[in-house]
Amino acid sequence: MATTLTQLVTNMGTCAASAGFNTFKFGKLEHINFDHSIQYDLLNLQYPSSRIYDLSSSLQVYTCQITAARTFSTSNNTGVQYLDNVHLIMTSLEKKIWSFLSCIASSDCNNVIPKDAISISRDKGTFNDNLVTLDCTFNIEVFVSNDCFHVDCNSPWPPVIDPSAPTYNCDDGDCVDPGDGLGVFNGTYALQDCKTSGCSVEESDHGRGLTDDQLVEQAFLDSSPRGRDI
């Protein structure tokens, strides 16, 4: 079964809750400074990078960085001292990370997290909330859908345009198939690409019935770091 980024993030949110984290966020780590409603313990997943090593194998390797965080009120910048419980917090967060990774690996046994590619770094007094943080970097190998690409060494070159295949142009705020296979938006997701480009009236903000005040508010949320996190 193919695994998409959306499925990965959804599974990670589920596994974060299962591992005992109170909040799961997907976004840039520094954005937590702008969120004053976080319930700790927190697990933050930064935007991952990925590589496809061989198109024919349909294998994609994501490199992920997660950060587990808990508040720490004691002001001590010199490391672990007597009665300093920072090491206990780090141990607790590490156990939750292992539980989280076990859950992700079990969500689809075709997806593999190589054990030799896991690294953890630890710190304290980080960010505005004076946190104890554990950064964990790992790779996860997933299979991508064959619908994304298809390698056929016997297909004609250059590719022959099929005039019967639906393609779309943006025509006065509507996605219209010219019927000749030469539309600007083509391929498997032609109609979806046309709509999400902002052309389709039904996908626009005014098409959804938003007032001018609501459009201003939406623009603010889109420009706010908090508005992009979940």
C-alpha contacts under 8 A as a table, 3 or more apart, distances in Angstrom:
res1	aa1	res2	aa2	distance
1	M	110	N	7.80
1	M	143	F	7.22
1	M	145	S	7.78
2	A	142	V	7.36
2	A	143	F	5.11
2	A	144	V	4.75
2	A	145	S	4.82
3	T	7	Q	6.20
3	T	8	L	6.91
3	T	142	V	6.08
3	T	143	F	5.90
3	T	144	V	5.63
3	T	145	S	7.19
4	T	7	Q	5.19
4	T	8	L	6.29
4	T	144	V	6.69
4	T	145	S	7.95
5	L	8	L	4.96
5	L	9	V	6.16
6	T	9	V	5.29
6	T	10	T	6.12
7	Q	10	T	5.08
7	Q	11	N	6.06
8	L	11	N	5.17
8	L	12	M	6.10
9	V	12	M	5.01
9	V	13	G	6.21
9	V	26	F	7.74
10	T	13	G	5.21
10	T	14	T	6.44
11	N	14	T	5.09
11	N	15	C	6.12
11	N	104	I	6.80
11	N	107	S	7.26
12	M	15	C	4.97
12	M	16	A	5.92
12	M	100	F	7.79
12	M	104	I	6.50
13	G	16	A	5.14
13	G	17	A	6.52
13	G	24	F	5.98
14	T	17	A	5.42
14	T	18	S	6.30
15	C	18	S	4.80
15	C	19	A	6.01
15	C	100	F	5.49
15	C	103	C	5.67
15	C	104	I	6.47
16	A	19	A	5.15
16	A	20	G	6.52
16	A	21	F	5.45
16	A	23	T	7.90
16	A	24	F	6.51
16	A	43	L	6.79
16	A	100	F	5.83
17	A	20	G	5.24
17	A	21	F	5.19
17	A	22	N	6.51
17	A	23	T	7.60
17	A	24	F	7.65
18	S	21	F	7.45
18	S	100	F	7.41
18	S	103	C	7.98
19	A	96	K	5.44
19	A	97	I	7.48
19	A	99	S	5.49
19	A	100	F	5.32
20	G	41	D	7.80
20	G	96	K	6.78
21	F	24	F	7.10
21	F	40	Y	7.16
21	F	41	D	5.06
21	F	42	L	5.71
21	F	43	L	6.38
21	F	96	K	7.70
22	N	39	Q	5.81
22	N	40	Y	5.66
22	N	41	D	5.29
22	N	42	L	6.03
23	T	38	I	6.65
23	T	39	Q	5.89
23	T	40	Y	6.48
23	T	41	D	6.55
23	T	42	L	4.82
23	T	43	L	6.26
24	F	42	L	6.03
24	F	43	L	4.97
24	F	44	N	5.79
24	F	45	L	7.74
24	F	230	I	7.37
25	K	42	L	7.76
25	K	43	L	6.46
25	K	44	N	4.71
25	K	45	L	6.18
25	K	229	D	6.21
25	K	230	I	5.06
26	F	44	N	5.86
26	F	45	L	4.84
26	F	46	Q	5.89
26	F	47	Y	7.03
26	F	229	D	5.69
26	F	230	I	5.70
27	G	31	H	7.37
27	G	44	N	7.13
27	G	45	L	6.26
27	G	46	Q	4.90
27	G	47	Y	5.86
27	G	228	R	7.27
27	G	229	D	5.38
27	G	230	I	7.62
28	K	31	H	5.66
28	K	32	I	7.95
28	K	45	L	7.85
28	K	46	Q	5.30
28	K	47	Y	6.86
29	L	32	I	6.05
29	L	44	N	6.74
29	L	45	L	7.82
29	L	46	Q	6.40
29	L	67	T	7.90
30	E	33	N	6.00
30	E	127	F	7.69
31	H	34	F	5.51
31	H	35	D	7.05
31	H	225	P	5.94
31	H	226	R	6.82
32	I	35	D	5.11
32	I	36	H	7.86
32	I	127	F	7.95
33	N	36	H	7.38
33	N	127	F	6.42
33	N	128	N	5.77
33	N	129	D	7.68
34	F	225	P	7.19
34	F	226	R	6.51
35	D	38	I	6.41
35	D	226	R	6.38
38	I	42	L	7.43
39	Q	42	L	6.86
40	Y	69	A	7.00
40	Y	70	R	5.57
40	Y	71	T	7.04
41	D	68	A	7.11
41	D	69	A	5.74
41	D	70	R	5.01
41	D	71	T	7.88
42	L	67	T	7.78
42	L	68	A	5.62
42	L	69	A	5.10
42	L	70	R	6.62
43	L	66	I	6.65
43	L	67	T	5.58
43	L	68	A	4.62
43	L	69	A	6.55
44	N	66	I	5.45
44	N	67	T	5.14
44	N	68	A	6.63
45	L	48	P	7.99
45	L	64	C	7.33
45	L	65	Q	6.08
45	L	66	I	4.56
45	L	67	T	6.70
46	Q	64	C	7.04
46	Q	65	Q	5.81
46	Q	66	I	6.37
47	Y	64	C	7.50
48	P	62	Y	6.39
48	P	63	T	5.67
48	P	64	C	4.97
48	P	65	Q	7.08
49	S	62	Y	5.74
49	S	63	T	5.41
49	S	64	C	7.05
50	S	60	Q	6.65
50	S	61	V	5.34
50	S	62	Y	4.16
50	S	63	T	5.89
51	R	60	Q	5.67
51	R	61	V	5.32
51	R	62	Y	6.64
52	I	55	L	6.65
52	I	58	S	7.58
52	I	59	L	6.05
52	I	60	Q	4.52
52	I	61	V	6.40
53	Y	59	L	7.01
53	Y	60	Q	7.01
54	D	57	S	5.50
54	D	58	S	6.85
54	D	59	L	6.85
55	L	58	S	5.50
55	L	59	L	7.38
55	L	149	F	7.86
55	L	151	V	7.47
56	S	150	H	8.00
56	S	151	V	6.59
58	S	143	F	5.49
58	S	144	V	5.37
58	S	145	S	7.10
58	S	146	N	6.90
59	L	141	E	6.82
59	L	142	V	5.83
59	L	143	F	4.66
59	L	144	V	6.15
60	Q	141	E	5.86
60	Q	142	V	5.37
60	Q	143	F	5.99
60	Q	144	V	6.42
61	V	139	N	6.48
61	V	140	I	5.67
61	V	141	E	4.44
61	V	142	V	6.25
62	Y	139	N	5.51
62	Y	140	I	5.29
62	Y	141	E	6.41
62	Y	142	V	7.78
63	T	137	T	7.21
63	T	138	F	5.92
63	T	139	N	4.53
63	T	140	I	6.65
64	C	137	T	5.66
64	C	138	F	5.46
64	C	139	N	6.06
64	C	140	I	7.65
65	Q	135	D	6.82
65	Q	136	C	5.61
65	Q	137	T	4.39
65	Q	138	F	6.57
66	I	135	D	5.85
66	I	136	C	5.28
66	I	137	T	6.48
67	T	133	T	6.47
67	T	134	L	5.50
67	T	135	D	4.46
67	T	136	C	6.21
68	A	93	L	6.35
68	A	97	I	7.36
68	A	133	T	5.57
68	A	134	L	5.19
68	A	135	D	6.61
69	A	93	L	7.42
69	A	131	L	6.11
69	A	132	V	5.60
69	A	133	T	4.45
69	A	134	L	6.58
70	R	89	I	7.55
70	R	93	L	7.97
70	R	131	L	5.45
70	R	132	V	5.38
70	R	133	T	6.71
71	T	129	D	6.40
71	T	130	N	5.99
71	T	131	L	4.41
71	T	132	V	6.10
72	F	86	V	7.55
72	F	124	K	7.74
72	F	125	G	7.22
72	F	130	N	5.89
72	F	131	L	5.36
72	F	132	V	6.07
73	S	130	N	6.84
74	T	84	D	7.92
75	S	125	G	7.96
76	N	79	G	6.83
77	N	125	G	7.63
78	T	81	Q	7.85
80	V	84	D	5.84
80	V	85	N	7.78
80	V	86	V	6.82
80	V	87	H	7.17
81	Q	84	D	5.25
84	D	87	H	7.56
85	N	88	L	5.21
85	N	89	I	6.56
86	V	89	I	5.11
86	V	90	M	6.24
86	V	124	K	7.71
86	V	132	V	7.24
87	H	90	M	5.02
87	H	91	T	6.15
88	L	91	T	5.11
88	L	92	S	6.19
89	I	92	S	5.07
89	I	93	L	6.17
89	I	132	V	7.29
90	M	93	L	5.18
90	M	94	E	6.06
90	M	122	R	7.38
90	M	132	V	7.10
90	M	133	T	7.51
90	M	134	L	7.08
91	T	94	E	5.08
91	T	95	K	6.30
92	S	95	K	5.28
92	S	96	K	6.51
93	L	96	K	5.06
93	L	97	I	6.26
93	L	134	L	7.20
94	E	97	I	4.97
94	E	98	W	6.34
94	E	134	L	7.32
95	K	98	W	5.23
95	K	99	S	6.28
96	K	99	S	5.00
96	K	100	F	6.07
97	I	100	F	4.92
97	I	101	L	6.15
98	W	101	L	5.12
98	W	102	S	6.10
99	S	102	S	5.15
99	S	103	C	6.23
100	F	103	C	5.14
100	F	104	I	6.34
101	L	104	I	5.08
101	L	105	A	6.14
102	S	105	A	5.18
102	S	106	S	6.14
103	C	106	S	5.09
103	C	107	S	6.16
104	I	107	S	5.20
104	I	108	D	7.48
105	A	108	D	6.34
105	A	109	C	6.28
105	A	111	N	6.49
105	A	112	V	6.34
105	A	113	I	6.52
106	S	109	C	5.68
108	D	111	N	5.60
109	C	112	V	6.89
110	N	142	V	6.95
110	N	143	F	7.59
111	N	140	I	6.62
111	N	141	E	5.42
111	N	142	V	4.77
111	N	143	F	7.26
112	V	140	I	5.54
112	V	141	E	5.04
112	V	142	V	6.89
113	I	117	A	7.85
113	I	138	F	7.15
113	I	139	N	5.79
113	I	140	I	4.55
113	I	141	E	6.39
114	P	117	A	5.62
114	P	118	I	7.35
114	P	138	F	7.82
114	P	139	N	6.64
114	P	140	I	7.06
115	K	118	I	5.83
117	A	137	T	7.75
117	A	138	F	5.59
117	A	139	N	6.26
118	I	136	C	6.99
118	I	137	T	5.71
118	I	138	F	4.55
118	I	139	N	7.25
119	S	136	C	5.60
119	S	137	T	5.33
119	S	138	F	6.67
120	I	134	L	6.52
120	I	135	D	5.48
120	I	136	C	4.41
120	I	137	T	6.56
121	S	134	L	5.66
121	S	135	D	5.19
121	S	136	C	6.62
122	R	132	V	7.68
122	R	133	T	5.86
122	R	134	L	4.56
122	R	135	D	6.41
123	D	126	T	7.08
123	D	132	V	5.87
123	D	133	T	5.33
123	D	134	L	6.53
124	K	130	N	7.22
124	K	131	L	5.71
124	K	132	V	4.17
124	K	133	T	6.08
125	G	129	D	7.92
125	G	130	N	4.32
125	G	131	L	5.00
125	G	132	V	6.11
126	T	129	D	7.20
126	T	130	N	5.15
126	T	131	L	4.92
126	T	132	V	6.63
126	T	133	T	7.13
127	F	130	N	5.73
127	F	131	L	6.44
128	N	131	L	7.82
144	V	148	C	7.43
145	S	148	C	5.62
145	S	149	F	7.82
146	N	149	F	5.65
146	N	150	H	6.24
147	D	150	H	6.99
152	D	155	S	5.60
155	S	159	P	7.59
156	P	159	P	5.75
156	P	160	V	7.09
157	W	160	V	7.49
161	I	181	G	6.67
162	D	165	A	5.52
162	D	181	G	6.09
163	P	166	P	7.83
163	P	179	G	6.73
163	P	180	D	4.64
163	P	181	G	4.08
163	P	182	L	7.43
164	S	179	G	6.86
164	S	180	D	6.88
164	S	181	G	6.28
165	A	181	G	5.71
166	P	177	D	6.22
166	P	179	G	6.95
166	P	181	G	6.26
166	P	186	N	7.10
166	P	190	A	7.55
167	T	176	V	7.97
167	T	177	D	5.31
167	T	178	P	7.01
167	T	179	G	7.36
167	T	181	G	5.53
167	T	182	L	6.55
167	T	183	G	4.69
167	T	184	V	7.00
167	T	185	F	5.60
167	T	186	N	4.69
167	T	187	G	7.31
167	T	190	A	6.03
167	T	191	L	7.40
168	Y	175	C	5.75
168	Y	176	V	5.10
168	Y	177	D	4.36
168	Y	178	P	6.53
168	Y	183	G	4.63
168	Y	184	V	6.01
168	Y	185	F	5.06
168	Y	186	N	6.67
168	Y	190	A	6.60
168	Y	191	L	6.57
168	Y	194	C	6.82
169	N	175	C	5.66
169	N	176	V	5.35
169	N	177	D	6.35
169	N	178	P	7.06
169	N	183	G	5.19
169	N	184	V	5.45
169	N	185	F	6.41
169	N	194	C	7.39
170	C	173	G	6.20
170	C	174	D	5.66
170	C	175	C	4.93
170	C	176	V	6.39
170	C	194	C	7.09
170	C	199	C	5.80
170	C	200	S	7.51
171	D	174	D	5.18
171	D	175	C	6.16
171	D	176	V	6.30
173	G	199	C	5.02
173	G	200	S	5.08
173	G	201	V	5.25
174	D	199	C	6.18
174	D	200	S	4.69
174	D	201	V	6.14
175	C	191	L	7.19
175	C	194	C	6.30
175	C	195	K	6.95
175	C	199	C	6.94
175	C	200	S	5.95
177	D	183	G	6.79
178	P	181	G	7.08
178	P	182	L	7.22
178	P	183	G	6.28
179	G	182	L	7.80
180	D	183	G	7.53
181	G	186	N	7.87
182	L	186	N	7.92
183	G	186	N	6.41
185	F	190	A	4.93
185	F	191	L	7.19
185	F	193	D	6.64
185	F	194	C	6.08
186	N	189	Y	7.05
186	N	190	A	4.44
186	N	191	L	7.84
187	G	190	A	5.22
189	Y	192	Q	5.25
189	Y	193	D	5.90
190	A	193	D	5.17
190	A	194	C	6.18
191	L	194	C	5.07
191	L	195	K	6.24
192	Q	195	K	5.22
192	Q	196	T	6.09
193	D	196	T	5.25
193	D	197	S	6.02
194	C	197	S	5.26
194	C	198	G	7.39
194	C	199	C	6.36
194	C	200	S	7.05
195	K	198	G	5.89
195	K	199	C	5.71
195	K	200	S	4.81
195	K	203	E	6.28
196	T	199	C	7.25
196	T	200	S	7.55
196	T	203	E	7.00
197	S	200	S	7.77
198	G	201	V	7.67
198	G	203	E	6.69
198	G	204	S	6.01
199	C	203	E	7.72
199	C	204	S	7.52
200	S	203	E	5.39
200	S	204	S	6.52
201	V	204	S	5.18
201	V	206	H	7.68
201	V	207	G	5.29
202	E	207	G	4.79
202	E	208	R	6.53
203	E	207	G	6.23
203	E	208	R	6.92
204	S	207	G	4.93
204	S	208	R	6.38
205	D	208	R	5.12
205	D	209	G	6.70
205	D	210	L	5.83
205	D	215	L	7.15
206	H	209	G	5.04
206	H	210	L	5.35
206	H	211	T	7.30
207	G	210	L	7.51
210	L	213	D	7.99
210	L	214	Q	5.69
210	L	215	L	6.29
211	T	214	Q	5.08
211	T	215	L	6.21
212	D	215	L	4.99
212	D	216	V	6.34
213	D	216	V	5.16
213	D	217	E	6.34
214	Q	217	E	4.98
214	Q	218	Q	6.04
215	L	218	Q	4.97
215	L	219	A	6.12
216	V	219	A	5.12
216	V	220	F	6.32
217	E	220	F	5.08
217	E	221	L	6.35
218	Q	221	L	5.11
218	Q	222	D	6.19
219	A	222	D	5.08
219	A	223	S	6.28
220	F	223	S	5.18
220	F	224	S	6.09
221	L	224	S	5.05
221	L	226	R	7.48
221	L	227	G	4.72
221	L	228	R	7.64
222	D	225	P	7.91
222	D	227	G	5.72
222	D	228	R	6.65
223	S	227	G	7.15
224	S	227	G	5.10
224	S	228	R	6.93
225	P	228	R	5.56
225	P	229	D	6.87
226	R	229	D	5.39
227	G	230	I	7.98
